[in-house]
């Protein structure tokens, strides 16, 4: 089996060649077909994926309608929330074309962090930057679609001219 070459991009941007070489040994390659669902919202996900080839749509469902959150490509990652909270996925990821990804599960990532703490810090920094970017994009989608989160009190909702909540 040939050595997996992980790109110095996305969550791996802070890792040098040796760090990415070591990190690659803790995961495995996955191939996808066009239209294949890699991660399904609401189903348990315990893997982080790095896109090596292809493009993937990230969507969620709000009020029964799909909402496009992002499109990611080579060097980006998917499932990063699962690394910190291995539970049900918060979005669906669908392959737009034939793709190839490298993935690592929570246990293998923890092993990497213990074995290579300096390299692990670079990986965690990269993941945090991606999470911050995703949060900003999600906030923009919420603002654009004028979505009122259910946890807000009724006092924060707009009142109509007749004085009723709208």
DSSP file (Angstrom, degrees, kcal/mol; ACC not computed):
  #  RESIDUE AA STRUCTURE BP1 BP2  ACC     N-H-->O    O-->H-N    N-H-->O    O-->H-N    TCO  KAPPA ALPHA  PHI   PSI    X-CA   Y-CA   Z-CA
    1    1 A X              0   0    0      0, 0.0     2,-0.1     0, 0.0     3,-0.1   0.000 360.0 360.0 360.0 135.3    0.0    0.0    0.0
    2    2 A X        -     0   0    0      1,-0.1     2,-0.2     0, 0.0     0, 0.0  -0.404 360.0 -93.4 -80.1 157.3    1.4    3.4   -0.9
    3    3 A X        -     0   0    0     -2,-0.1     2,-0.4     1,-0.1    -1,-0.1  -0.485  38.0-123.7 -69.0 132.3    1.9    6.2    1.6
    4    4 A X        -     0   0    0     -2,-0.2     2,-0.7    17,-0.1    20,-0.1  -0.645  19.5-149.4 -76.8 131.4   -1.1    8.6    1.9
    5    5 A X        -     0   0    0     -2,-0.4     2,-0.4    19,-0.1    16,-0.1  -0.913   9.3-157.7-105.1 111.3    0.0   12.2    1.2
    6    6 A X        -     0   0    0     -2,-0.7    14,-0.1    11,-0.1    18,-0.1  -0.736  21.8-116.5 -89.2 135.8   -2.2   14.7    3.2
    7    7 A X        -     0   0    0     -2,-0.4     2,-1.8     1,-0.1     5,-0.1  -0.350  16.0-121.0 -72.1 150.0   -2.3   18.2    1.8
    8    8 A X  S    S+     0   0    0      5,-0.1     2,-0.3    -2,-0.1     5,-0.1  -0.573  81.4  95.3 -86.9  73.7   -1.0   21.2    3.8
    9    9 A X  S >  S+     0   0    0     -2,-1.8     3,-2.4    66,-0.1    66,-0.1  -0.946  72.4   6.3-153.8 166.3   -4.3   22.9    3.7
   10   10 A X  G >  S-     0   0    0     -2,-0.3     3,-1.6     1,-0.3     4,-0.2  -0.270 133.6  -2.1  56.5-130.0   -7.4   23.3    5.9
   11   11 A X  G 3  S+     0   0    0     64,-0.5   115,-0.4     1,-0.3     3,-0.4   0.668 137.6  56.4 -68.1 -14.2   -7.0   21.6    9.3
   12   12 A X  G X  S+     0   0    0     -3,-2.4     3,-1.7    63,-0.4    -1,-0.3   0.339  73.9 102.9 -97.9   6.1   -3.5   20.5    8.2
   13   13 A X  T <  S+     0   0    0     -3,-1.6    -1,-0.2     1,-0.3    -2,-0.1   0.762  82.1  48.5 -62.4 -26.8   -2.2   24.0    7.4
   14   14 A X  T 3  S+     0   0    0     -3,-0.4     2,-0.4   108,-0.3    -1,-0.3   0.389  94.3  93.1 -95.3   3.5   -0.2   24.2   10.6
   15   15 A X    <   -     0   0    0     -3,-1.7   104,-0.0   107,-0.1    -3,-0.0  -0.824  67.7-140.1-101.0 134.1    1.4   20.8   10.2
   16   16 A X     >  -     0   0    0     -2,-0.4     4,-2.4     1,-0.1     5,-0.2  -0.206  39.2 -87.4 -78.6 179.7    4.8   20.3    8.5
   17   17 A X  H  > S+     0   0    0      1,-0.2     4,-2.1     2,-0.2     5,-0.1   0.894 128.0  48.6 -57.7 -44.2    5.6   17.4    6.2
   18   18 A X  H  > S+     0   0    0      2,-0.2     4,-2.4     1,-0.2    -1,-0.2   0.902 110.6  51.0 -65.3 -41.0    6.7   15.1    9.0
   19   19 A X  H  > S+     0   0    0      1,-0.2     4,-2.8     2,-0.2    -2,-0.2   0.925 112.2  46.2 -62.3 -45.1    3.6   15.8   11.1
   20   20 A X  H  X S+     0   0    0     -4,-2.4     4,-2.2     2,-0.2    -1,-0.2   0.864 110.8  53.9 -67.3 -34.3    1.2   15.1    8.1
   21   21 A X  H  X S+     0   0    0     -4,-2.1     4,-0.8    -5,-0.2    -2,-0.2   0.935 113.1  42.2 -63.7 -46.2    3.2   11.9    7.3
   22   22 A X  H >< S+     0   0    0     -4,-2.4     3,-0.9     1,-0.2     4,-0.4   0.919 113.0  53.2 -66.1 -43.9    2.7   10.7   10.9
   23   23 A X  H >< S+     0   0    0     -4,-2.8     3,-1.9     1,-0.2     4,-0.3   0.893 101.9  60.4 -58.3 -41.4   -0.9   11.8   11.1
   24   24 A X  H >< S+     0   0    0     -4,-2.2     3,-1.2     1,-0.3    -1,-0.2   0.799  94.4  63.4 -58.8 -30.5   -1.7    9.9    7.9
   25   25 A X  T << S+     0   0    0     -3,-0.9    -1,-0.3    -4,-0.8    -2,-0.2   0.632  96.2  59.4 -72.5 -11.3   -0.7    6.6    9.5
   26   26 A X  T <  S+     0   0    0     -3,-1.9    79,-0.3    -4,-0.4    -1,-0.2   0.501 107.8  43.8 -93.5  -5.5   -3.5    6.9   12.0
   27   27 A X  S <  S-     0   0    0     -3,-1.2     2,-0.3    -4,-0.3    77,-0.2  -0.480  70.9-129.6-124.6-166.0   -6.3    7.0    9.5
   28   28 A X  E     -A  103   0A   0     75,-2.0    75,-3.0    -2,-0.2     2,-0.2  -0.955  24.2 -99.6-146.8 163.6   -7.5    5.3    6.3
   29   29 A X  E     -A  102   0A   0     -2,-0.3     2,-0.4    73,-0.2    73,-0.2  -0.612  30.6-171.2 -87.1 145.9   -8.7    6.2    2.8
   30   30 A X  E     -A  101   0A   0     71,-3.1    71,-3.3    -2,-0.2     2,-0.3  -0.999   7.5-153.7-135.0 136.0  -12.4    6.3    1.8
   31   31 A X  E     -A  100   0A   0     -2,-0.4     2,-0.3    69,-0.2    69,-0.2  -0.859  10.5-165.1-109.2 147.4  -13.9    6.7   -1.7
   32   32 A X  E     -A   99   0A   0     67,-2.5    67,-1.9    -2,-0.3     2,-0.3  -0.909  10.9-138.9-128.3 158.2  -17.3    8.1   -2.6
   33   33 A X    >   -     0   0    0     -2,-0.3     3,-2.0    65,-0.2    62,-0.3  -0.731  45.2 -77.3-107.0 160.2  -19.5    8.2   -5.7
   34   34 A X  T 3  S+     0   0    0     -2,-0.3    62,-0.2     1,-0.3     3,-0.1  -0.358 120.1  15.1 -57.4 132.8  -21.5   11.1   -7.0
   35   35 A X  T 3  S+     0   0    0     60,-3.4    -1,-0.3     1,-0.3     2,-0.2   0.357  90.7 141.9  85.1  -5.9  -24.7   11.5   -4.8
   36   36 A X    <   -     0   0    0     -3,-2.0    59,-3.0    59,-0.2     2,-0.6  -0.505  50.9-131.9 -72.9 133.6  -23.4    9.3   -2.0
   37   37 A X  E     +D   94   0B   0     57,-0.2    57,-0.2    -2,-0.2     3,-0.2  -0.777  25.7 178.2 -85.7 119.5  -24.3   10.5    1.5
   38   38 A X  E    S+     0   0B   0     55,-2.6     2,-0.4    -2,-0.6    -1,-0.2   0.874  73.9  16.3 -87.0 -44.5  -21.1   10.4    3.6
   39   39 A X  E    S-D   93   0B   0     54,-1.2    54,-2.9     6,-0.0     2,-0.5  -0.999  73.1-152.8-131.6 133.2  -22.6   11.7    6.8
   40   40 A X    >   -     0   0    0     -2,-0.4     3,-2.3    52,-0.2    49,-0.5  -0.931  26.4-111.3-112.6 128.3  -26.4   11.8    7.5
   41   41 A X  T 3  S+     0   0    0     -2,-0.5    49,-0.2     1,-0.3    51,-0.1  -0.258 103.6  21.3 -52.8 133.6  -27.8   14.4    9.9
   42   42 A X  T 3  S+     0   0    0     47,-2.6     2,-0.3     1,-0.3    -1,-0.3   0.211 100.3 106.8  90.8 -15.3  -29.1   12.8   13.0
   43   43 A X  S <  S-     0   0    0     -3,-2.3    46,-3.0    45,-0.1    -1,-0.3  -0.691  81.9 -94.2 -95.2 152.1  -27.0    9.6   12.7
   44   44 A X  B     -G   88   0C   0     -2,-0.3     2,-0.4    44,-0.3    44,-0.3  -0.418  43.1-176.0 -67.1 132.2  -24.1    8.9   14.9
   45   45 A X        +     0   0    0     42,-2.6    42,-0.4    -2,-0.2    -6,-0.0  -0.999  19.4 166.8-129.9 132.1  -20.7   10.0   13.4
   46   46 A X        +     0   0    0     -2,-0.4    60,-1.4    40,-0.1     2,-0.4   0.090  52.5  92.5-127.6  21.3  -17.4    9.4   15.1
   47   47 A X  E     -B  105   0A   0     58,-0.2     2,-0.4    59,-0.1    35,-0.3  -0.907  56.6-150.3-124.0 146.9  -15.0   10.3   12.2
   48   48 A X  E     -B  104   0A   0     56,-2.7    56,-2.1    -2,-0.4     2,-0.4  -0.933  22.7-159.3-105.0 135.2  -13.2   13.3   10.9
   49   49 A X  E     -BC 103  78A   0     29,-3.1    29,-2.3    -2,-0.4     2,-0.5  -0.931  10.9-158.5-119.0 141.3  -12.7   13.4    7.1
   50   50 A X  E     -BC 102  77A   0     52,-3.0    52,-2.4    -2,-0.4     2,-0.5  -0.987  25.5-126.7-115.6 126.8  -10.1   15.3    5.1
   51   51 A X  E     +B  101   0A   0     25,-2.7    24,-3.3    -2,-0.5    50,-0.2  -0.601  34.8 166.7 -77.7 121.6  -11.1   15.8    1.4
   52   52 A X  E    S+     0   0A   0     48,-2.8     2,-0.3    -2,-0.5    49,-0.2   0.665  72.6   6.7-102.2 -26.3   -8.3   14.6   -0.9
   53   53 A X  E    S+B  100   0A   0     47,-1.9    47,-2.2    20,-0.1    -1,-0.4  -0.963 104.5  26.1-157.0 138.4  -10.4   14.6   -4.1
   54   54 A X  S    S-     0   0    0     -2,-0.3     2,-0.3    45,-0.2    20,-0.3  -0.397  70.8 -86.0 106.2 178.9  -13.9   15.8   -5.0
   55   55 A X        -     0   0    0     18,-0.2    41,-3.0    -2,-0.1    42,-0.7  -0.981  33.5-163.9-133.2 142.2  -16.5   18.3   -3.8
   56   56 A X  E     -FE  72  95B   0     16,-2.6    16,-2.7    -2,-0.3     2,-0.4  -0.987  11.8-140.2-134.6 136.5  -19.1   17.8   -1.0
   57   57 A X  E     -FE  71  94B   0     37,-2.6    37,-2.3    -2,-0.4     2,-0.5  -0.765  11.2-154.9 -93.0 139.8  -22.3   19.7   -0.1
   58   58 A X  E     +FE  70  93B   0     12,-3.0    11,-2.9    -2,-0.4    12,-1.6  -0.976  24.5 165.7-114.3 122.4  -23.1   20.3    3.6
   59   59 A X  E     -FE  68  92B   0     33,-2.6    33,-3.4    -2,-0.5     2,-0.3  -0.915  18.6-166.8-133.2 158.9  -26.8   20.7    4.3
   60   60 A X  E     -F   67   0B   0      7,-2.2     7,-3.4    -2,-0.3     2,-0.5  -0.879  25.1-115.7-133.8 170.0  -29.2   20.7    7.3
   61   61 A X  E     +F   66   0B   0     -2,-0.3     2,-0.4     5,-0.2     5,-0.2  -0.940  28.6 178.6-113.2 131.4  -32.9   20.6    7.6
   62   62 A X  E >  S-F   65   0B   0      3,-2.9     3,-1.8    -2,-0.5    -2,-0.0  -0.988  73.9 -14.4-132.8 122.5  -34.9   23.5    9.1
   63   63 A X  T 3  S-     0   0    0     -2,-0.4    -1,-0.1     1,-0.3     3,-0.1   0.857 129.6 -53.4  53.8  38.6  -38.7   23.4    9.3
   64   64 A X  T 3  S+     0   0    0      1,-0.2     2,-0.4     0, 0.0    -1,-0.3   0.491 118.6 106.4  80.2   3.6  -38.8   20.5    6.9
   65   65 A X  E <  S-F   62   0B   0     -3,-1.8    -3,-2.9     2,-0.0    -1,-0.2  -0.915  73.2-114.2-117.5 142.0  -36.7   22.2    4.2
   66   66 A X  E     -F   61   0B   0     -2,-0.4     2,-0.5    -5,-0.2    -5,-0.2  -0.514  27.5-161.2 -71.7 140.1  -33.1   21.6    3.3
   67   67 A X  E     -F   60   0B   0     -7,-3.4    -7,-2.2    -2,-0.2     2,-0.4  -0.989  15.2-133.2-123.9 121.8  -30.7   24.5    4.0
   68   68 A X  E     +F   59   0B   0     -2,-0.5    -9,-0.2    -9,-0.2     3,-0.1  -0.618  28.4 172.3 -75.9 124.1  -27.3   24.7    2.2
   69   69 A X  E     -     0   0B   0    -11,-2.9     2,-0.3    -2,-0.4   -10,-0.2   0.799  56.4 -28.6 -99.9 -38.2  -24.6   25.4    4.7
   70   70 A X  E     -F   58   0B   0    -12,-1.6   -12,-3.0     2,-0.0     2,-0.4  -0.986  40.9-133.7-170.5 161.0  -21.4   25.0    2.7
   71   71 A X  E     -F   57   0B   0     -2,-0.3     2,-0.3   -14,-0.2   -14,-0.2  -0.999  30.8-168.3-126.2 128.8  -19.6   23.3   -0.2
   72   72 A X  E     +F   56   0B   0    -16,-2.7   -16,-2.6    -2,-0.4     2,-0.2  -0.850   8.9 173.3-121.7 155.5  -16.1   22.0    0.6
   73   73 A X    >   -     0   0    0     -2,-0.3     3,-2.3     1,-0.2   -22,-0.3  -0.538  46.5 -11.2-137.8-157.2  -13.3   20.6   -1.6
   74   74 A X  T 3  S+     0   0    0    -20,-0.3    -1,-0.2     1,-0.3   -22,-0.2  -0.136 125.0  15.1 -52.8 131.1   -9.7   19.4   -1.5
   75   75 A X  T 3  S+     0   0    0    -24,-3.3   -64,-0.5     1,-0.3   -63,-0.4   0.177 101.3 109.9  91.3 -16.5   -7.9   20.1    1.8
   76   76 A X    <   -     0   0    0     -3,-2.3   -25,-2.7   -66,-0.2    -1,-0.3  -0.318  59.6-130.9 -84.9 173.5  -11.1   20.9    3.8
   77   77 A X  E     -C   50   0A   0    -27,-0.2     2,-0.3    -3,-0.1   -27,-0.2  -0.855  12.8-160.8-126.6 162.5  -12.5   18.7    6.5
   78   78 A X  E    S+C   49   0A   0    -29,-2.3   -29,-3.1    -2,-0.3    15,-0.0  -0.967  71.8  26.6-136.5 149.7  -15.9   17.2    7.4
   79   79 A X    >>  +     0   0    0     -2,-0.3     3,-1.1   -31,-0.2     4,-0.6   0.667  67.5 143.3  75.9  15.8  -17.2   15.7   10.6
   80   80 A X  H >>  +     0   0    0      1,-0.3     3,-0.8     2,-0.2     4,-0.6   0.785  65.4  62.5 -63.3 -26.6  -14.9   17.9   12.7
   81   81 A X  H >> S+     0   0    0      1,-0.2     4,-2.4     2,-0.2     3,-1.0   0.861  93.9  64.2 -64.0 -34.1  -17.7   18.3   15.4
   82   82 A X  H <4 S+     0   0    0     -3,-1.1    -1,-0.2   -35,-0.3    -2,-0.2   0.759  91.3  64.4 -61.8 -25.5  -17.6   14.5   15.9
   83   83 A X  H << S+     0   0    0     -3,-0.8    -1,-0.3    -4,-0.6     3,-0.2   0.861 116.1  27.5 -67.8 -34.4  -14.0   14.7   17.2
   84   84 A X  H << S+     0   0    0     -3,-1.0    -2,-0.2    -4,-0.6    -1,-0.2   0.690 138.8  25.2 -98.1 -23.2  -15.1   16.8   20.2
   85   85 A X  S  < S-     0   0    0     -4,-2.4     2,-1.7    -5,-0.1    -1,-0.2  -0.624  71.8-164.0-142.2  77.4  -18.7   15.5   20.5
   86   86 A X        +     0   0    0     -3,-0.2     2,-0.2    -2,-0.2   -40,-0.1  -0.439  54.8  96.8 -69.7  89.4  -18.9   12.0   19.0
   87   87 A X  S    S-     0   0    0     -2,-1.7   -42,-2.6   -42,-0.4     2,-0.1  -0.565  79.1 -18.0-148.3-153.7  -22.7   11.9   18.7
   88   88 A X  B    S-G   44   0C   0    -44,-0.3   -44,-0.3    -2,-0.2    -1,-0.1  -0.414  73.4-107.4 -68.4 137.4  -25.4   12.5   16.1
   89   89 A X        -     0   0    0    -46,-3.0   -47,-2.6   -49,-0.5    -1,-0.1  -0.359  15.8-148.2 -67.4 142.7  -24.3   14.5   13.1
   90   90 A X  S    S+     0   0    0    -49,-0.2     2,-0.3   -48,-0.1    -1,-0.1   0.490  77.9  19.4 -89.5  -5.2  -25.6   18.1   12.9
   91   91 A X  S    S-     0   0    0    -31,-0.1     2,-0.4   -51,-0.1   -31,-0.2  -0.970  76.5-109.3-156.2 166.3  -25.7   18.1    9.1
   92   92 A X  E     - E   0  59B   0    -33,-3.4   -33,-2.6    -2,-0.3     2,-0.5  -0.864  24.3-157.1-103.3 137.4  -25.7   15.9    6.0
   93   93 A X  E     -DE  39  58B   0    -54,-2.9   -55,-2.6    -2,-0.4   -54,-1.2  -0.972  12.1-175.1-117.5 123.0  -22.7   15.6    3.7
   94   94 A X  E     -DE  37  57B   0    -37,-2.3   -37,-2.6    -2,-0.5     2,-0.4  -0.962  25.3-124.1-123.1 134.0  -23.2   14.5    0.1
   95   95 A X  E     - E   0  56B   0    -59,-3.0   -60,-3.4    -2,-0.4   -39,-0.2  -0.604  15.9-166.9 -74.9 127.6  -20.6   13.8   -2.5
   96   96 A X  S    S+     0   0    0    -41,-3.0     2,-0.3    -2,-0.4   -40,-0.2   0.677  74.3   0.2 -86.8 -19.5  -21.2   15.9   -5.6
   97   97 A X  S    S-     0   0    0    -42,-0.7   -42,-0.1   -64,-0.2    -1,-0.1  -0.904 106.8 -52.4-153.4 175.3  -18.7   13.9   -7.7
   98   98 A X  S    S-     0   0    0     -2,-0.3     2,-0.3   -64,-0.1   -65,-0.2  -0.387  70.1-178.2 -56.7 132.4  -16.4   10.9   -7.2
   99   99 A X  E     -A   32   0A   0    -67,-1.9   -67,-2.5   -45,-0.1     2,-0.4  -0.892  28.5-151.7-136.0 163.8  -14.3   11.7   -4.2
  100  100 A X  E     +AB  31  53A   0    -47,-2.2   -48,-2.8    -2,-0.3   -47,-1.9  -0.996  20.8 176.6-136.4 132.5  -11.5   10.4   -2.0
  101  101 A X  E     -AB  30  51A   0    -71,-3.3   -71,-3.1    -2,-0.4     2,-0.4  -0.917  24.9-138.9-131.2 156.1  -11.1   11.2    1.6
  102  102 A X  E     -AB  29  50A   0    -52,-2.4   -52,-3.0    -2,-0.3     2,-0.3  -0.948  30.1-169.9-108.2 136.9   -8.8   10.3    4.5
  103  103 A X  E     -AB  28  49A   0    -75,-3.0   -75,-2.0    -2,-0.4     2,-0.3  -0.929  16.6-170.3-132.1 159.1  -10.6    9.7    7.8
  104  104 A X  E     - B   0  48A   0    -56,-2.1   -56,-2.7    -2,-0.3     2,-0.1  -0.995  18.4-136.6-140.8 139.1   -9.7    9.2   11.4
  105  105 A X  E  >  - B   0  47A   0    -79,-0.3     4,-2.4    -2,-0.3   -58,-0.2  -0.460  32.8 -99.7 -93.2 172.5  -11.9    8.1   14.3
  106  106 A X  H  > S+     0   0    0    -60,-1.4     4,-2.4     1,-0.2     5,-0.2   0.892 120.7  49.9 -58.7 -44.5  -12.0    9.6   17.8
  107  107 A X  H  > S+     0   0    0      1,-0.2     4,-2.1     2,-0.2    -1,-0.2   0.913 111.6  47.6 -64.7 -42.7   -9.9    6.8   19.3
  108  108 A X  H  > S+     0   0    0      2,-0.2     4,-2.4     1,-0.2    -1,-0.2   0.878 111.3  51.8 -66.5 -37.1   -7.2    7.0   16.7
  109  109 A X  H  X S+     0   0    0     -4,-2.4     4,-2.6     2,-0.2    -2,-0.2   0.924 109.1  49.8 -64.5 -42.7   -7.1   10.8   17.0
  110  110 A X  H  X S+     0   0    0     -4,-2.4     4,-2.0     2,-0.2    -2,-0.2   0.905 110.3  50.8 -61.9 -39.9   -6.6   10.6   20.7
  111  111 A X  H  X S+     0   0    0     -4,-2.1     4,-2.7     2,-0.2    -1,-0.2   0.923 110.1  49.8 -61.4 -44.6   -3.8    8.0   20.2
  112  112 A X  H  X S+     0   0    0     -4,-2.4     4,-2.9     1,-0.2     8,-0.2   0.912 108.8  52.8 -59.6 -43.2   -2.1   10.5   17.8
  113  113 A X  H  < S+     0   0    0     -4,-2.6    -1,-0.2     1,-0.2    -2,-0.2   0.875 113.3  43.1 -62.8 -38.3   -2.5   13.3   20.3
  114  114 A X  H  < S+     0   0    0     -4,-2.0     3,-0.5    -5,-0.2    -1,-0.2   0.890 118.7  44.1 -72.6 -39.9   -0.8   11.2   23.0
  115  115 A X  H  < S+     0   0    0     -4,-2.7    -2,-0.2     1,-0.2     2,-0.2   0.859 130.6  21.4 -73.1 -36.2    1.9    9.9   20.7
  116  116 A X     X  +     0   0    0     -4,-2.9     4,-2.9    -5,-0.2    -1,-0.2  -0.590  68.4 167.8-132.8  67.9    2.7   13.2   18.9
  117  117 A X  H  > S+     0   0    0     -3,-0.5     4,-2.0     1,-0.2     5,-0.1   0.844  78.5  51.1 -58.6 -37.0    1.5   16.1   21.2
  118  118 A X  H  > S+     0   0    0      2,-0.2     4,-1.3     1,-0.2    -1,-0.2   0.936 115.2  42.1 -66.4 -44.0    3.3   18.8   19.3
  119  119 A X  H  > S+     0   0    0      1,-0.2     4,-1.9     2,-0.2    -2,-0.2   0.877 111.4  57.8 -66.6 -36.7    1.8   17.7   16.0
  120  120 A X  H  X S+     0   0    0     -4,-2.9     4,-2.7    -8,-0.2    -2,-0.2   0.871 100.4  56.0 -62.0 -37.8   -1.5   17.2   17.8
  121  121 A X  H  X S+     0   0    0     -4,-2.0     4,-2.4     1,-0.2    -1,-0.2   0.904 106.9  50.5 -60.2 -40.8   -1.5   20.8   18.8
  122  122 A X  H  X S+     0   0    0     -4,-1.3     4,-2.1     2,-0.2  -108,-0.3   0.898 111.1  48.7 -64.2 -40.2   -1.2   21.8   15.2
  123  123 A X  H  X S+     0   0    0     -4,-1.9     4,-2.4     2,-0.2    -2,-0.2   0.925 111.8  48.2 -65.2 -44.7   -4.1   19.6   14.3
  124  124 A X  H  X S+     0   0    0     -4,-2.7     4,-2.6     2,-0.2    -2,-0.2   0.893 110.2  52.3 -64.5 -39.8   -6.3   20.9   17.0
  125  125 A X  H  X S+     0   0    0     -4,-2.4     4,-2.0    -5,-0.2    -1,-0.2   0.936 110.7  48.0 -60.2 -46.3   -5.5   24.5   16.0
  126  126 A X  H  X S+     0   0    0     -4,-2.1     4,-1.9  -115,-0.4    -2,-0.2   0.904 111.4  49.7 -60.9 -42.5   -6.5   23.7   12.5
  127  127 A X  H  X S+     0   0    0     -4,-2.4     4,-2.7  -116,-0.3    -1,-0.2   0.911 109.4  52.4 -63.2 -42.9   -9.8   22.1   13.6
  128  128 A X  H  X S+     0   0    0     -4,-2.6     4,-2.3     1,-0.2    -1,-0.2   0.877 107.4  51.6 -63.0 -37.4  -10.6   25.1   15.8
  129  129 A X  H  X S+     0   0    0     -4,-2.0     4,-2.3     2,-0.2    -1,-0.2   0.924 111.3  47.5 -64.3 -43.1  -10.1   27.5   12.9
  130  130 A X  H  X S+     0   0    0     -4,-1.9     4,-2.7     2,-0.2    -2,-0.2   0.925 111.3  50.9 -63.2 -44.1  -12.4   25.4   10.7
  131  131 A X  H  X S+     0   0    0     -4,-2.7     4,-2.3     1,-0.2    -2,-0.2   0.902 110.3  49.8 -60.6 -40.8  -15.0   25.2   13.5
  132  132 A X  H  X S+     0   0    0     -4,-2.3     4,-2.2     2,-0.2    -1,-0.2   0.921 111.2  48.7 -63.6 -43.6  -14.9   29.0   13.9
  133  133 A X  H  X S+     0   0    0     -4,-2.3     4,-2.3     1,-0.2    -2,-0.2   0.914 111.6  49.6 -62.2 -42.5  -15.3   29.5   10.1
  134  134 A X  H  X S+     0   0    0     -4,-2.7     4,-2.7     1,-0.2    -1,-0.2   0.889 108.9  52.2 -65.2 -38.5  -18.3   27.1   10.1
  135  135 A X  H  X S+     0   0    0     -4,-2.3     4,-2.4     2,-0.2    -1,-0.2   0.917 109.4  49.5 -63.2 -42.8  -19.9   28.9   13.0
  136  136 A X  H  X S+     0   0    0     -4,-2.2     4,-1.9     2,-0.2    -2,-0.2   0.912 112.5  47.6 -62.3 -42.7  -19.6   32.2   11.2
  137  137 A X  H  X S+     0   0    0     -4,-2.3     4,-2.2     2,-0.2    -2,-0.2   0.907 110.8  51.1 -65.4 -41.2  -21.1   30.7    8.0
  138  138 A X  H  X S+     0   0    0     -4,-2.7     4,-2.4     1,-0.2    -2,-0.2   0.910 109.2  51.2 -62.3 -41.5  -24.0   29.1   10.0
  139  139 A X  H  X S+     0   0    0     -4,-2.4     4,-2.5     1,-0.2    -1,-0.2   0.889 108.9  51.3 -61.8 -38.5  -24.7   32.5   11.7
  140  140 A X  H  X S+     0   0    0     -4,-1.9     4,-2.9     2,-0.2    -2,-0.2   0.897 109.5  49.8 -65.4 -39.7  -24.8   34.1    8.2
  141  141 A X  H  X S+     0   0    0     -4,-2.2     4,-2.5     2,-0.2    -2,-0.2   0.910 110.6  50.5 -64.2 -41.7  -27.3   31.5    7.0
  142  142 A X  H  X>S+     0   0    0     -4,-2.4     5,-2.1     2,-0.2     4,-0.5   0.935 113.9  44.4 -61.5 -46.6  -29.4   32.1   10.1
  143  143 A X  H ><5S+     0   0    0     -4,-2.5     3,-0.9     3,-0.2    -2,-0.2   0.938 113.8  49.5 -63.4 -46.7  -29.4   35.9    9.5
  144  144 A X  H 3<5S+     0   0    0     -4,-2.9    -2,-0.2     1,-0.3    -1,-0.2   0.892 117.8  39.4 -60.4 -42.0  -30.1   35.5    5.7
  145  145 A X  H 3<5S-     0   0    0     -4,-2.5    -1,-0.3    -5,-0.2    -2,-0.2   0.414 105.6-128.2 -89.9   1.8  -33.0   33.2    6.3
  146  146 A X  T <<5 +     0   0    0     -3,-0.9     2,-0.4    -4,-0.5    -3,-0.2   0.895  42.4 176.7  51.2  46.0  -34.3   35.1    9.3
  147  147 A X      < -     0   0    0     -5,-2.1     2,-0.7    -6,-0.2    -1,-0.2  -0.686  21.0-151.5 -82.7 128.7  -34.4   31.9   11.3
  148  148 A X        -     0   0    0     -2,-0.4     9,-0.0     4,-0.0    -5,-0.0  -0.898  20.1-128.5-102.1 110.9  -35.4   32.5   15.0
  149  149 A X    >   -     0   0    0     -2,-0.7     3,-1.6     1,-0.1     0, 0.0  -0.272  14.1-125.1 -58.5 143.3  -33.8   29.8   17.1
  150  150 A X  T 3  S+     0   0    0      1,-0.3    -1,-0.1     0, 0.0    -2,-0.0   0.689 104.7  66.8 -64.1 -20.9  -36.3   28.0   19.4
  151  151 A X  T 3  S+     0   0    0      2,-0.1    -1,-0.3     0, 0.0     2,-0.2   0.611  78.3 100.4 -80.1 -10.0  -34.2   28.8   22.5
  152  152 A X  S <  S-     0   0    0     -3,-1.6     5,-0.0     1,-0.1    -4,-0.0  -0.507  79.8-114.1 -74.2 143.6  -34.9   32.5   22.2
  153  153 A X    >   -     0   0    0     -2,-0.2     3,-1.6     1,-0.1     4,-0.3  -0.321  23.0-111.7 -73.1 160.4  -37.6   33.9   24.5
  154  154 A X  G >  S+     0   0    0      1,-0.3     3,-1.1     2,-0.2    -1,-0.1   0.747 114.0  70.6 -64.1 -22.4  -40.9   35.2   23.0
  155  155 A X  G 3  S+     0   0    0      1,-0.2    -1,-0.3    10,-0.0    -3,-0.0   0.768  94.9  53.9 -65.2 -24.3  -39.8   38.7   24.2
  156  156 A X  G <  S+     0   0    0     -3,-1.6    -1,-0.2     2,-0.1    -2,-0.2   0.567  89.3  97.3 -88.6  -7.2  -37.1   38.7   21.5
  157  157 A X  S <  S-     0   0    0     -3,-1.1     2,-0.1    -4,-0.3    -4,-0.0  -0.484  84.2-101.2 -80.1 152.6  -39.5   38.0   18.7
  158  158 A X        -     0   0    0     -2,-0.1     8,-2.6     7,-0.1     2,-0.4  -0.421  30.7-136.7 -71.8 144.9  -40.8   40.8   16.5
  159  159 A X  B     -H  165   0D   0      6,-0.2     6,-0.2     7,-0.2     5,-0.1  -0.827  16.1-129.6-100.8 142.9  -44.3   42.1   17.2
  160  160 A X    >   -     0   0    0      4,-3.4     3,-1.9    -2,-0.4    -1,-0.0  -0.257  35.8 -92.4 -80.0 175.6  -46.7   42.9   14.3
  161  161 A X  T 3  S+     0   0    0      1,-0.3    -1,-0.1     2,-0.1    -2,-0.0   0.807 127.8  56.4 -60.2 -30.6  -48.6   46.2   14.0
  162  162 A X  T 3  S-     0   0    0      2,-0.1    -1,-0.3     1,-0.0     3,-0.1   0.499 120.8-109.0 -81.7  -2.1  -51.5   44.6   15.8
  163  163 A X  S <  S+     0   0    0     -3,-1.9     2,-0.2     1,-0.3    -2,-0.1   0.431  78.4 125.5  92.5  -1.7  -49.3   43.8   18.8
  164  164 A X        -     0   0    0      1,-0.1    -4,-3.4    -5,-0.1    -1,-0.3  -0.535  69.9 -95.5 -88.5 159.3  -49.2   40.0   18.2
  165  165 A X  B      H  159   0D   0     -6,-0.2    -6,-0.2    -2,-0.2    -1,-0.1  -0.498 360.0 360.0 -71.5 140.2  -46.0   38.0   17.9
  166  166 A X              0   0    0     -8,-2.6    -7,-0.2    -2,-0.2    -1,-0.1   0.380 360.0 360.0-128.6 360.0  -45.0   37.4   14.3
